[in-house]
Amino acid sequence: MNLKNDTKMKTLGSRAAHLVTTLYEEHKLIFRLEDVQRILDLEEASARSLTRNLVNRSIVTRLKPGLFILVPFELGKEREYMGNPLILAHKLIEEKDYYLSHGTAMEIHGMVTQPQLIVHVTTLRKHRPINILGTDFKFITCKKEHFFGMSEQWVSKQEKVTVSNMEKTIIDCLRQPEYCGGITETSKGIWMRRQDLDITRLIKYALRMDIGAVIRRLGYILEIYGIGSPENRKALQGLLTESYARLDPLLPSEGKFIRKWRLRLNVSSDELLSVVKT
């Protein structure tokens, strides 16, 4: 902490000051009631009373029962402080196995033109959605065999988060476009980052997921944008069955059928190609 915060610290009282100082030293700006008990050697009731007092004095914001965040001193008496929602996301669920995904991952990778209003988190266990100070957190359950393709990204000087890499982000969005604004938004993201994509990895991930609709959508989008090689696309095409899937599962079953990719084009090729011109 900076010396300019000394005056504020002196008004806290010795126990609260020790707690705040220790939390800063441990880089635990987001902390739990158990941390208060551990640091101050308090029973649960006493820890609750102390944190309630800190909340009332705008030193701390309560994010949800038992979870708090230190309010930066420079914000003064600001009570509604959440910090970085990307850092907060996985701390809400107390789970190691997670990654930021879908629309959130697209934003992190520079694949969107509009800010995302929901934080999407993929986990192995089911969690209810939660709203913290106006920000929605949506938790998407994933099978263990589909839980791969992550990397770590720094989002502050002290904190990293786990996020799906660009290729896995695309695969996830092709599978569940409802979490990223639909197939058109996914296609736009693919086009925006086409120069940076590892096409071999992208194909490998699609084959590993082994979901027919994902393989169909990916092959078609790569083809109309001229991304990758014909050999890449043949690897996908060779796995197609006779059944058809909608290009965008969020839209009605209408539009022409394209046999090569066993797709019903309920989003026109002209619409997908229009993102190339913008």
LUMFIKE-972229 format. One record per residue (C-alpha): residue number from 1; residue in one letter; x, y, z. Coordinates in nm, 4 decimals. Last residue first. Example, Ala and Ser with C-alpha at 12.3 -4.5 7.8 and 13.67 -1.06 7.14 Angstrom:
# LUMFIKE-972229
<r i="2" aa="S" px="1.3670" py="-0.1060" pz="0.7140"/>
<r i="1" aa="A" px="1.2300" py="-0.4500" pz="0.7800"/>
END
This chain:
# LUMFIKE-972229
<r i="278" aa="T" px="-1.6729" py="-0.4384" pz="-4.2994"/>
<r i="277" aa="K" px="-1.6308" py="-0.6246" pz="-4.6292"/>
<r i="276" aa="V" px="-1.5315" py="-0.9586" pz="-4.4814"/>
<r i="275" aa="V" px="-1.8289" py="-0.9385" pz="-4.2439"/>
<r i="274" aa="S" px="-2.0593" py="-0.9388" pz="-4.5501"/>
<r i="273" aa="L" px="-1.9416" py="-1.2899" pz="-4.6364"/>
<r i="272" aa="L" px="-2.1436" py="-1.4380" pz="-4.3513"/>
<r i="271" aa="E" px="-2.4584" py="-1.2538" pz="-4.4628"/>
<r i="270" aa="D" px="-2.4037" py="-1.3462" pz="-4.8270"/>
<r i="269" aa="S" px="-2.3572" py="-1.7111" pz="-4.7259"/>
<r i="268" aa="S" px="-2.7095" py="-1.6998" pz="-4.5896"/>
<r i="267" aa="V" px="-2.7942" py="-1.7898" pz="-4.2313"/>
<r i="266" aa="N" px="-3.0589" py="-2.0660" pz="-4.2183"/>
<r i="265" aa="L" px="-2.8181" py="-2.2583" pz="-4.4391"/>
<r i="264" aa="R" px="-2.9225" py="-2.6170" pz="-4.3743"/>
<r i="263" aa="L" px="-2.6017" py="-2.8127" pz="-4.3500"/>
<r i="262" aa="R" px="-2.4786" py="-3.1504" pz="-4.4714"/>
<r i="261" aa="W" px="-2.1399" py="-2.9982" pz="-4.5621"/>
<r i="260" aa="K" px="-2.1291" py="-3.0923" pz="-4.9313"/>
<r i="259" aa="R" px="-2.5071" py="-3.1374" pz="-4.9400"/>
<r i="258" aa="I" px="-2.5995" py="-2.7732" pz="-4.8900"/>
<r i="257" aa="F" px="-2.9662" py="-2.7369" pz="-4.7957"/>
<r i="256" aa="K" px="-3.1420" py="-2.4082" pz="-4.8616"/>
<r i="255" aa="G" px="-3.3053" py="-2.1855" pz="-4.6027"/>
<r i="254" aa="E" px="-3.5361" py="-2.2586" pz="-4.3117"/>
<r i="253" aa="S" px="-3.5229" py="-2.4416" pz="-3.9812"/>
<r i="252" aa="P" px="-3.5640" py="-2.1447" pz="-3.7459"/>
<r i="251" aa="L" px="-3.2654" py="-1.9684" pz="-3.5832"/>
<r i="250" aa="L" px="-3.0733" py="-2.0456" pz="-3.2629"/>
<r i="249" aa="P" px="-2.9234" py="-2.3646" pz="-3.4089"/>
<r i="248" aa="D" px="-2.7275" py="-2.1572" pz="-3.6631"/>
<r i="247" aa="L" px="-2.5937" py="-2.3651" pz="-3.9522"/>
<r i="246" aa="R" px="-2.8774" py="-2.6078" pz="-3.9000"/>
<r i="245" aa="A" px="-2.7736" py="-2.9722" pz="-3.9048"/>
<r i="244" aa="Y" px="-2.8234" py="-3.2413" pz="-4.1710"/>
<r i="243" aa="S" px="-2.7988" py="-3.6199" pz="-4.1436"/>
<r i="242" aa="E" px="-2.6037" py="-3.8272" pz="-4.3980"/>
<r i="241" aa="T" px="-2.2930" py="-3.8589" pz="-4.1801"/>
<r i="240" aa="L" px="-1.9872" py="-3.6373" pz="-4.2097"/>
<r i="239" aa="L" px="-1.6440" py="-3.7596" pz="-4.1014"/>
<r i="238" aa="G" px="-1.4682" py="-3.7255" pz="-4.4365"/>
<r i="237" aa="Q" px="-1.5708" py="-3.3617" pz="-4.4614"/>
<r i="236" aa="L" px="-1.3563" py="-3.2657" pz="-4.1648"/>
<r i="235" aa="A" px="-1.0310" py="-3.4126" pz="-4.2954"/>
<r i="234" aa="K" px="-1.1297" py="-3.2828" pz="-4.6384"/>
<r i="233" aa="R" px="-1.1367" py="-2.9300" pz="-4.4965"/>
<r i="232" aa="N" px="-0.7759" py="-2.9408" pz="-4.3854"/>
<r i="231" aa="E" px="-0.6726" py="-3.0951" pz="-4.7195"/>
<r i="230" aa="P" px="-0.8455" py="-2.8102" pz="-4.9038"/>
<r i="229" aa="S" px="-0.6155" py="-2.5726" pz="-4.7115"/>
<r i="228" aa="G" px="-0.6809" py="-2.3201" pz="-4.4365"/>
<r i="227" aa="I" px="-0.9141" py="-2.0218" pz="-4.4546"/>
<r i="226" aa="G" px="-1.0918" py="-1.9464" pz="-4.7831"/>
<r i="225" aa="Y" px="-1.3717" py="-1.7587" pz="-4.6075"/>
<r i="224" aa="I" px="-1.6459" py="-1.9746" pz="-4.7647"/>
<r i="223" aa="E" px="-1.4439" py="-2.2885" pz="-4.6943"/>
<r i="222" aa="L" px="-1.3481" py="-2.2165" pz="-4.3342"/>
<r i="221" aa="I" px="-1.7127" py="-2.1382" pz="-4.2557"/>
<r i="220" aa="Y" px="-1.8369" py="-2.4613" pz="-4.4167"/>
<r i="219" aa="G" px="-1.5816" py="-2.6846" pz="-4.2473"/>
<r i="218" aa="L" px="-1.6434" py="-2.5283" pz="-3.9061"/>
<r i="217" aa="R" px="-2.0204" py="-2.5578" pz="-3.9281"/>
<r i="216" aa="R" px="-2.0146" py="-2.9223" pz="-4.0371"/>
<r i="215" aa="I" px="-1.7548" py="-3.0283" pz="-3.7777"/>
<r i="214" aa="V" px="-1.9458" py="-2.8502" pz="-3.5004"/>
<r i="213" aa="A" px="-2.2764" py="-3.0108" pz="-3.6036"/>
<r i="212" aa="G" px="-2.1187" py="-3.3568" pz="-3.6088"/>
<r i="211" aa="I" px="-1.9662" py="-3.3441" pz="-3.2619"/>
<r i="210" aa="D" px="-1.6392" py="-3.5371" pz="-3.2394"/>
<r i="209" aa="M" px="-1.4808" py="-3.3019" pz="-2.9836"/>
<r i="208" aa="R" px="-1.1407" py="-3.4455" pz="-3.0769"/>
<r i="207" aa="L" px="-1.2082" py="-3.3950" pz="-3.4476"/>
<r i="206" aa="A" px="-1.2959" py="-3.0303" pz="-3.3910"/>
<r i="205" aa="Y" px="-0.9893" py="-2.9851" pz="-3.1692"/>
<r i="204" aa="K" px="-0.7596" py="-3.1349" pz="-3.4327"/>
<r i="203" aa="I" px="-0.9075" py="-2.9101" pz="-3.7017"/>
<r i="202" aa="L" px="-0.8413" py="-2.6003" pz="-3.4875"/>
<r i="201" aa="R" px="-0.4926" py="-2.7226" pz="-3.3972"/>
<r i="200" aa="T" px="-0.4013" py="-2.7624" pz="-3.7631"/>
<r i="199" aa="I" px="-0.5584" py="-2.4242" pz="-3.8391"/>
<r i="198" aa="D" px="-0.3464" py="-2.2401" pz="-3.5819"/>
<r i="197" aa="L" px="-0.5260" py="-1.9077" pz="-3.6036"/>
<r i="196" aa="D" px="-0.3336" py="-1.5810" pz="-3.6077"/>
<r i="195" aa="Q" px="-0.4099" py="-1.4659" pz="-3.9634"/>
<r i="194" aa="R" px="-0.7784" py="-1.5606" pz="-3.9308"/>
<r i="193" aa="R" px="-0.8257" py="-1.3411" pz="-3.6218"/>
<r i="192" aa="M" px="-1.0984" py="-1.1095" pz="-3.7555"/>
<r i="191" aa="W" px="-1.2408" py="-1.3794" pz="-3.9849"/>
<r i="190" aa="I" px="-1.2899" py="-1.6280" pz="-3.7026"/>
<r i="189" aa="G" px="-1.4465" py="-1.3587" pz="-3.4853"/>
<r i="188" aa="K" px="-1.6898" py="-1.2650" pz="-3.7638"/>
<r i="187" aa="S" px="-1.7851" py="-1.6294" pz="-3.8001"/>
<r i="186" aa="T" px="-1.8604" py="-1.6529" pz="-3.4277"/>
<r i="185" aa="E" px="-2.0714" py="-1.3368" pz="-3.4466"/>
<r i="184" aa="T" px="-2.2662" py="-1.4751" pz="-3.7448"/>
<r i="183" aa="I" px="-2.3063" py="-1.8126" pz="-3.5736"/>
<r i="182" aa="G" px="-2.4903" py="-1.6678" pz="-3.2754"/>
<r i="181" aa="G" px="-2.4317" py="-1.4046" pz="-3.0078"/>
<r i="180" aa="C" px="-2.1590" py="-1.5740" pz="-2.8072"/>
<r i="179" aa="Y" px="-2.3310" py="-1.7973" pz="-2.5520"/>
<r i="178" aa="E" px="-2.6156" py="-1.9039" pz="-2.7830"/>
<r i="177" aa="P" px="-2.3489" py="-2.0195" pz="-3.0287"/>
<r i="176" aa="Q" px="-2.3051" py="-2.3426" pz="-2.8316"/>
<r i="175" aa="R" px="-2.1097" py="-2.5888" pz="-3.0493"/>
<r i="174" aa="L" px="-1.9673" py="-2.3348" pz="-3.2902"/>
<r i="173" aa="C" px="-1.8836" py="-2.1154" pz="-2.9911"/>
<r i="172" aa="D" px="-1.7006" py="-2.3974" pz="-2.8124"/>
<r i="171" aa="I" px="-1.5005" py="-2.4803" pz="-3.1259"/>
<r i="170" aa="I" px="-1.4081" py="-2.1149" pz="-3.1796"/>
<r i="169" aa="T" px="-1.2977" py="-2.0718" pz="-2.8189"/>
<r i="168" aa="K" px="-1.0960" py="-2.3926" pz="-2.8479"/>
<r i="167" aa="E" px="-0.8987" py="-2.2369" pz="-3.1360"/>
<r i="166" aa="M" px="-0.8426" py="-1.9051" pz="-2.9624"/>
<r i="165" aa="N" px="-0.7274" py="-2.0540" pz="-2.6334"/>
<r i="164" aa="S" px="-0.9889" py="-2.1102" pz="-2.3653"/>
<r i="163" aa="V" px="-0.9219" py="-1.8864" pz="-2.0667"/>
<r i="162" aa="T" px="-0.7607" py="-1.9388" pz="-1.7268"/>
<r i="161" aa="V" px="-0.7053" py="-1.6185" pz="-1.5316"/>
<r i="160" aa="K" px="-0.3882" py="-1.4524" pz="-1.4091"/>
<r i="159" aa="E" px="-0.3584" py="-1.2067" pz="-1.1238"/>
<r i="158" aa="Q" px="-0.0805" py="-0.9940" pz="-0.9749"/>
<r i="157" aa="K" px="-0.0193" py="-0.7147" pz="-1.2251"/>
<r i="156" aa="S" px="-0.3700" py="-0.7515" pz="-1.3672"/>
<r i="155" aa="V" px="-0.5438" py="-0.9542" pz="-1.6392"/>
<r i="154" aa="W" px="-0.2552" py="-1.1910" pz="-1.7140"/>
<r i="153" aa="Q" px="-0.3705" py="-1.4761" pz="-1.9353"/>
<r i="152" aa="E" px="-0.3422" py="-1.8495" pz="-1.8773"/>
<r i="151" aa="S" px="-0.4165" py="-2.1045" pz="-2.1483"/>
<r i="150" aa="M" px="-0.6895" py="-2.3602" pz="-2.2118"/>
<r i="149" aa="G" px="-0.7546" py="-2.6165" pz="-2.4859"/>
<r i="148" aa="F" px="-0.9174" py="-2.8951" pz="-2.2861"/>
<r i="147" aa="F" px="-1.2378" py="-2.9888" pz="-2.1029"/>
<r i="146" aa="H" px="-1.4355" py="-3.1734" pz="-2.3699"/>
<r i="145" aa="E" px="-1.3561" py="-3.5167" pz="-2.2246"/>
<r i="144" aa="K" px="-1.4525" py="-3.3945" pz="-1.8766"/>
<r i="143" aa="K" px="-1.7981" py="-3.2903" pz="-1.9941"/>
<r i="142" aa="C" px="-1.8745" py="-2.9189" pz="-1.9700"/>
<r i="141" aa="T" px="-2.1245" py="-2.7203" pz="-1.7647"/>
<r i="140" aa="I" px="-2.1651" py="-2.3536" pz="-1.8550"/>
<r i="139" aa="F" px="-2.1676" py="-2.0950" pz="-1.5765"/>
<r i="138" aa="K" px="-2.3142" py="-1.7517" pz="-1.6527"/>
<r i="137" aa="F" px="-2.2010" py="-1.4483" pz="-1.4521"/>
<r i="136" aa="D" px="-2.4177" py="-1.1386" pz="-1.4929"/>
<r i="135" aa="T" px="-2.2815" py="-0.7968" pz="-1.3944"/>
<r i="134" aa="G" px="-2.5228" py="-0.5540" pz="-1.2234"/>
<r i="133" aa="L" px="-2.3570" py="-0.5459" pz="-0.8818"/>
<r i="132" aa="I" px="-2.2957" py="-0.9208" pz="-0.8860"/>
<r i="131" aa="N" px="-2.5541" py="-1.1294" pz="-1.0711"/>
<r i="130" aa="I" px="-2.5311" py="-1.5066" pz="-1.0397"/>
<r i="129" aa="P" px="-2.5997" py="-1.8001" pz="-1.2678"/>
<r i="128" aa="R" px="-2.6394" py="-2.1309" pz="-1.0852"/>
<r i="127" aa="H" px="-2.3521" py="-2.3741" pz="-1.0906"/>
<r i="126" aa="K" px="-2.3234" py="-2.7215" pz="-1.2438"/>
<r i="125" aa="R" px="-1.9889" py="-2.8938" pz="-1.2213"/>
<r i="124" aa="L" px="-1.7135" py="-2.9373" pz="-1.4793"/>
<r i="123" aa="T" px="-1.6828" py="-2.5644" pz="-1.5421"/>
<r i="122" aa="T" px="-1.7066" py="-2.3168" pz="-1.8314"/>
<r i="121" aa="V" px="-1.7329" py="-1.9485" pz="-1.7351"/>
<r i="120" aa="H" px="-1.9137" py="-1.6833" pz="-1.9382"/>
<r i="119" aa="V" px="-1.9103" py="-1.3234" pz="-1.8126"/>
<r i="118" aa="I" px="-2.2149" py="-1.1455" pz="-1.9567"/>
<r i="117" aa="L" px="-2.2326" py="-0.7956" pz="-2.1091"/>
<r i="116" aa="Q" px="-1.9679" py="-0.8495" pz="-2.3766"/>
<r i="115" aa="P" px="-1.8173" py="-0.5353" pz="-2.5272"/>
<r i="114" aa="Q" px="-1.8797" py="-0.4949" pz="-2.9024"/>
<r i="113" aa="T" px="-1.6308" py="-0.5493" pz="-3.1863"/>
<r i="112" aa="V" px="-1.5526" py="-0.9099" pz="-3.1049"/>
<r i="111" aa="M" px="-1.2624" py="-1.1483" pz="-3.1688"/>
<r i="110" aa="G" px="-0.9941" py="-0.9626" pz="-2.9705"/>
<r i="109" aa="H" px="-0.8803" py="-1.2704" pz="-2.7791"/>
<r i="108" aa="I" px="-1.0187" py="-1.1481" pz="-2.4437"/>
<r i="107" aa="E" px="-1.3492" py="-1.0573" pz="-2.6121"/>
<r i="106" aa="M" px="-1.3797" py="-1.4009" pz="-2.7710"/>
<r i="105" aa="A" px="-1.3012" py="-1.5592" pz="-2.4342"/>
<r i="104" aa="T" px="-1.5931" py="-1.3723" pz="-2.2783"/>
<r i="103" aa="G" px="-1.8239" py="-1.4631" pz="-2.5672"/>
<r i="102" aa="H" px="-1.7464" py="-1.8348" pz="-2.5336"/>
<r i="101" aa="S" px="-1.5157" py="-1.9195" pz="-2.2448"/>
<r i="100" aa="L" px="-1.3405" py="-1.8256" pz="-1.9238"/>
<r i="99" aa="Y" px="-1.1996" py="-2.1495" pz="-1.7901"/>
<r i="98" aa="Y" px="-1.2735" py="-2.3700" pz="-1.4931"/>
<r i="97" aa="D" px="-1.1312" py="-2.6591" pz="-1.2956"/>
<r i="96" aa="K" px="-1.0006" py="-2.5101" pz="-0.9723"/>
<r i="95" aa="E" px="-1.3417" py="-2.4460" pz="-0.8170"/>
<r i="94" aa="E" px="-1.4512" py="-2.2131" pz="-0.5392"/>
<r i="93" aa="I" px="-1.7480" py="-2.0970" pz="-0.7499"/>
<r i="92" aa="L" px="-1.7428" py="-1.7183" pz="-0.7139"/>
<r i="91" aa="K" px="-1.3637" py="-1.7114" pz="-0.7193"/>
<r i="90" aa="H" px="-1.3778" py="-1.8282" pz="-1.0809"/>
<r i="89" aa="A" px="-1.5503" py="-1.5132" pz="-1.2047"/>
<r i="88" aa="L" px="-1.3927" py="-1.2536" pz="-0.9744"/>
<r i="87" aa="I" px="-1.0734" py="-1.2252" pz="-1.1757"/>
<r i="86" aa="L" px="-1.2646" py="-1.1739" pz="-1.5004"/>
<r i="85" aa="P" px="-1.5053" py="-0.9373" pz="-1.3225"/>
<r i="84" aa="N" px="-1.2173" py="-0.7016" pz="-1.2314"/>
<r i="83" aa="G" px="-1.3071" py="-0.5179" pz="-0.9105"/>
<r i="82" aa="M" px="-1.6594" py="-0.5425" pz="-0.7741"/>
<r i="81" aa="Y" px="-1.7081" py="-0.2104" pz="-0.5966"/>
<r i="80" aa="E" px="-2.0489" py="-0.0927" pz="-0.4819"/>
<r i="79" aa="R" px="-1.9707" py="0.0884" pz="-0.1586"/>
<r i="78" aa="E" px="-1.7688" py="0.3876" pz="-0.2805"/>
<r i="77" aa="K" px="-1.6724" py="0.5806" pz="0.0319"/>
<r i="76" aa="G" px="-1.3245" py="0.6793" pz="-0.0897"/>
<r i="75" aa="L" px="-1.2354" py="0.5225" pz="-0.4218"/>
<r i="74" aa="E" px="-0.8658" py="0.5973" pz="-0.3626"/>
<r i="73" aa="F" px="-0.8636" py="0.3508" pz="-0.0738"/>
<r i="72" aa="P" px="-0.9289" py="0.0583" pz="-0.3081"/>
<r i="71" aa="V" px="-1.2360" py="-0.1358" pz="-0.1855"/>
<r i="70" aa="L" px="-1.1312" py="-0.4753" pz="-0.0509"/>
<r i="69" aa="I" px="-1.3465" py="-0.7570" pz="-0.1848"/>
<r i="68" aa="F" px="-1.5765" py="-0.9957" pz="-0.0023"/>
<r i="67" aa="L" px="-1.7128" py="-1.3517" pz="-0.0169"/>
<r i="66" aa="G" px="-1.8970" py="-1.5181" pz="0.2736"/>
<r i="65" aa="P" px="-2.2459" py="-1.4522" pz="0.1378"/>
<r i="64" aa="K" px="-2.2059" py="-1.2744" pz="-0.1985"/>
<r i="63" aa="L" px="-1.9986" py="-0.9817" pz="-0.3218"/>
<r i="62" aa="R" px="-1.9810" py="-0.7929" pz="0.0080"/>
<r i="61" aa="T" px="-1.7804" py="-0.4749" pz="-0.0505"/>
<r i="60" aa="V" px="-1.5034" py="-0.3787" pz="0.1953"/>
<r i="59" aa="I" px="-1.3683" py="-0.0566" pz="0.3416"/>
<r i="58" aa="S" px="-1.7042" py="0.1129" pz="0.2764"/>
<r i="57" aa="R" px="-1.7613" py="0.1734" pz="0.6514"/>
<r i="56" aa="N" px="-2.0714" py="-0.0470" pz="0.6566"/>
<r i="55" aa="V" px="-1.8772" py="-0.3205" pz="0.4758"/>
<r i="54" aa="L" px="-1.5968" py="-0.2986" pz="0.7323"/>
<r i="53" aa="N" px="-1.8495" py="-0.3283" pz="1.0155"/>
<r i="52" aa="R" px="-2.0059" py="-0.6337" pz="0.8561"/>
<r i="51" aa="T" px="-1.6542" py="-0.7782" pz="0.8163"/>
<r i="50" aa="L" px="-1.5941" py="-0.7402" pz="1.1913"/>
<r i="49" aa="S" px="-1.9287" py="-0.8923" pz="1.2902"/>
<r i="48" aa="R" px="-1.8829" py="-1.1872" pz="1.0564"/>
<r i="47" aa="A" px="-1.5346" py="-1.2552" pz="1.1939"/>
<r i="46" aa="S" px="-1.6723" py="-1.2433" pz="1.5491"/>
<r i="45" aa="A" px="-1.9454" py="-1.4951" pz="1.4631"/>
<r i="44" aa="E" px="-1.7004" py="-1.7258" pz="1.2835"/>
<r i="43" aa="E" px="-1.4527" py="-1.7427" pz="1.5715"/>
<r i="42" aa="L" px="-1.1424" py="-1.5309" pz="1.5330"/>
<r i="41" aa="D" px="-0.7722" py="-1.6020" pz="1.4840"/>
<r i="40" aa="L" px="-0.7193" py="-1.2672" pz="1.3077"/>
<r i="39" aa="I" px="-0.5626" py="-1.3983" pz="0.9867"/>
<r i="38" aa="R" px="-0.7388" py="-1.7340" pz="0.9886"/>
<r i="37" aa="Q" px="-1.0860" py="-1.6088" pz="1.0807"/>
<r i="36" aa="V" px="-1.0641" py="-1.3275" pz="0.8249"/>
<r i="35" aa="D" px="-0.9457" py="-1.5728" pz="0.5598"/>
<r i="34" aa="E" px="-1.2370" py="-1.8051" pz="0.6426"/>
<r i="33" aa="L" px="-1.4769" py="-1.5175" pz="0.5746"/>
<r i="32" aa="R" px="-1.3510" py="-1.5167" pz="0.2200"/>
<r i="31" aa="F" px="-1.1226" py="-1.2864" pz="0.0257"/>
<r i="30" aa="I" px="-1.0964" py="-1.0855" pz="-0.2935"/>
<r i="29" aa="L" px="-0.8087" py="-0.8394" pz="-0.2583"/>
<r i="28" aa="K" px="-0.5966" py="-1.1348" pz="-0.1593"/>
<r i="27" aa="H" px="-0.2520" py="-1.0249" pz="-0.2752"/>
<r i="26" aa="E" px="-0.1093" py="-1.1829" pz="0.0436"/>
<r i="25" aa="E" px="0.0450" py="-0.8489" pz="0.1466"/>
<r i="24" aa="Y" px="-0.2825" py="-0.6709" pz="0.0655"/>
<r i="23" aa="L" px="-0.4787" py="-0.9211" pz="0.2760"/>
<r i="22" aa="T" px="-0.2271" py="-0.8814" pz="0.5577"/>
<r i="21" aa="T" px="-0.2587" py="-0.5016" pz="0.5600"/>
<r i="20" aa="V" px="-0.6397" py="-0.5190" pz="0.5576"/>
<r i="19" aa="L" px="-0.6504" py="-0.7674" pz="0.8451"/>
<r i="18" aa="H" px="-0.3930" py="-0.5811" pz="1.0542"/>
<r i="17" aa="A" px="-0.5827" py="-0.2550" pz="1.0019"/>
<r i="16" aa="A" px="-0.9078" py="-0.4255" pz="1.1074"/>
<r i="15" aa="R" px="-0.7482" py="-0.5550" pz="1.4252"/>
<r i="14" aa="S" px="-0.5660" py="-0.2318" pz="1.5134"/>
<r i="13" aa="G" px="-0.8457" py="0.0155" pz="1.4546"/>
<r i="12" aa="L" px="-0.9532" py="0.1371" pz="1.1153"/>
<r i="11" aa="T" px="-0.8874" py="0.5087" pz="1.1447"/>
<r i="10" aa="K" px="-0.5097" py="0.4663" pz="1.1216"/>
<r i="9" aa="M" px="-0.5441" py="0.2875" pz="0.7878"/>
<r i="8" aa="K" px="-0.7178" py="0.5860" pz="0.6295"/>
<r i="7" aa="T" px="-0.4358" py="0.8166" pz="0.7382"/>
<r i="6" aa="D" px="-0.1744" py="0.5749" pz="0.6069"/>
<r i="5" aa="N" px="-0.3258" py="0.5593" pz="0.2584"/>
<r i="4" aa="K" px="-0.0923" py="0.8242" pz="0.1189"/>
<r i="3" aa="L" px="0.1950" py="0.6007" pz="0.2172"/>
<r i="2" aa="N" px="0.0985" py="0.3595" pz="-0.0616"/>
<r i="1" aa="M" px="0.0000" py="0.0000" pz="0.0000"/>
END
